[in-house]
Structures are given as C-alpha cells and as structure tokens.
Amino acid sequence: MRIPLHRHIFGTPSVGSAVMDTSTNTVSTVRLDNILLPTDLTFHAAYSGEYAAELARVFDAEVHVFHVVKGGAARLKEEEDSIREEVDRWSSRIDLGGVDYRKRWVAGEPFEEIQQYIHHHRIDLCVVAARGETELDTIFLGTHWGRVVSEARCPVLSVNMAVATKLDQEKAPIRFSKILWPTDFSVLSKSAWAYVLLFAKKTRARVYLLNVIENPAFKEGEVFPQPLTPEELVERKEAAQAKAEEFMTGEECGPHGVEILIRDGKTGGVISGTAKEIGADLIVLATRGETDISQTPMGSVSHHVVRAAPCPVITVRAPSTS
C-alpha cells in the first residue's frame, strides 16, 4: 500500500548557494567554475562530455579534459604525438561550442591522478561515465568507478550507459528542469542541498525532496525485516511529512519551492523509480565517503542509484563529523 504525500514549501531568502557546516550549522558558498572530465576516450565517455560541456555553458565554467595513459611514463614520452591526436579526435565528438576548455594527459594510476588533478586545479565537479549496470566492481578508467564516486575530493556527476544511449538515440537537448533530492533528514544529507539550490536557481528547475521509508523494515524483536502494516505505514509517512517540513524550515527553496514526496520500499529502487515517475533530469545525492547517508542490507544506495537511474546523478561527499 503506497500513500504518496506531497506539499510545496517556500523558504525564506538567503544570500548565495550554501552547504551545511556540520560542526557549526552555518553555511558557506559553493561554485561551479572548474569541471573535470576524465576520459578513457570511449564512445560512452563522450556522452558524459556532453553533460560537462552543457554545465560549463550554464555556469560559465571551464572544462578540463583529462586522460590517463596506460603503460606508464615511457609510453607517454614515446607516443605523445599519437596520444595528443587521440585526445583531439575524441574531444571533437563533443559539442564544445562556447566552452572554455583545456586538455591534459598524464601517465599514472587513474584514480590517484584524478585526485591530484582535482586538488591542484581546484576542481568543483568531476563528470564521469559510470559503468557497471549489474556489478559494483566494474572497471572505470582502469580502477573502480565506485571509488571515484565515493572518494573524489569534489562532487561527482555520473552518466550511466542507459542515459548515454538515450541521449544518443533521442538527440534531445540536455536540460535540468526537474531535480530529485533524496534525503534521510540527517545533517550530513543536507550537504547535497547546496548543489540542489545552485542548480535550481541557475536553471529555474523544480525541486523534489524525496524521503524513502524502508519497507520491509526491521521491527523490535524481529531478526529479519517485516512488511509494515497499513497503519504503521500511514503513521510513518505522516511523521516523515512533518519532519520534511521542519527540515526545510528557513531554507531558501529556489524559484518553484520544494515539493515533498514520501515513498516506501527499498531505498535505491525507490529513488530510481521516482526519478522516472517525475521525469527527473538530475538526482543529487549525499554520500558519506565510503558509505552512504543511508545503507540497505543489499549494499550501497549511491552505487545502485548511479547504475539504475534514468538521469545523471550528482553524488556529494558529506563532510566528516570526526
């Protein structure tokens, strides 16, 4: 039994876009000036490049095309001209019209090189082609793409194969008119709100706050999760609705406010399903480094969503509380 509850919330004005400081409950400004586009020069990665280019146009940012060469420094030195040609050929697949961009290729271990580049060039967002439609350990750029999502020193926008294929087949312009923000109401989950608000204000997107009530759920005295009764479900959804309204009190909510959606089921599947239901163009999800703000017995929520979502997913690594 599903009883979706929703209501619009309108917050009070605030200055700039902000991310929650968990130690002081204050805010600090976030920006998108530098976008990193790591590439293995494949067809799939080119479609993540289209998203990087469009974001650069929207936010007047610079795109950093970045390729890590397999084979080490010796190959880089011997074949630099051909590597440059490969990078140029791949970049020509992307519509970079009106975009400031630079190209860089290095030899090394992909994840480590990506991390160093993010740090040294003050990257604000990393855009990756996420593979692994069924396995968590699918290789991305020679390493686990899940590690990029979980450990990168900046937010990561992931474009899965289904999204890339849809973009290729429909030839439709990229847009960001509906943003889905899943939250469990923790302070850490609010680290993603700054980016939701940044996109909403810049693109005038509608924002949907989603809270998922796990169902089946663990109950007192039970070893295995049990389905919630209709009465329990109504009670929990009403409590979640009230908590969502309290959670957003005092927050600026963009040009269209925030619509609250309360759903029940398995968190990862519900997030992806809701994104499809509302026609979301973007999901913004907080993670806690190697673990998510919300874990299910089946594993990582963010990895599941990145693989299964019908739209790109931005994962924002929540600040440590230690």
Secondary structure, 3 states (H helix, E strand, C coil): CCCCECCEECCCCCCCCEEEECCCCEEEECCCCEEEEECCCCHHHHHHHHHHHHHHHHHCCEEEEEEEECCHHHHHHHCHHHHHHHHHHHHCCCCCCCCEEEEEEEECCHHHHHHHHHHHCCCCEEEEEECCCCCCCCEECCEEHHHHHHHCCCCEEEEEHHHHHHHHHHCCCCCCCEEEEECCCCCHHHHHHHHHHHHHHHHCCEEEEEEEEECCECCCCCCCCECCCHHHHHHHHHHHHHHHHHHHCCCCCCCCCEEEEEEEECHHHHHHHHHHHHCCCEEEEEEECCEECCEECCEEHHHHHHHHCCCCEEEEECCCCC
